[in-house]
Amino acid sequence: MQKIILVMRQELQDLINEKSDLLHPEVIAASQKLDQALNNYNDILKELKK
């Protein structure tokens, strides 16, 4: 999961550099996907700590 998140972060950064606009729909969509992946990862970590 960590590797997936790292790849998603790099893809988001590349997209930001390509579009040069944080409000571009593709950038927003990629950011939202990364947010969801991070939330899922955080939920998994919380469950493991129980």
WOPE-V605858 format. One line per field, one symbol per residue. phi: phi as a letter, one per 30 degrees, with the letter a starting at -180 (. if undefined). psi: psi as a letter, one per 40 degrees, with the letter a starting at -180 (. if undefined). burial: 1 if it has 24 or more other ideal C-beta (glycine too) atoms within 12 Angstrom, else 0. A space follows every 50 residues. Layout:
BEGIN
phi = ???
psi = ???
burial = ???
END
This chain:
BEGIN
phi = .ddddddddddddddddddhadcdedddddddddeddddddddddddddd
psi = dddddddddddddddddddfheehdddddddddddddddddddddddde.
burial = 00000001000100100000000000000110010010000000000000
END
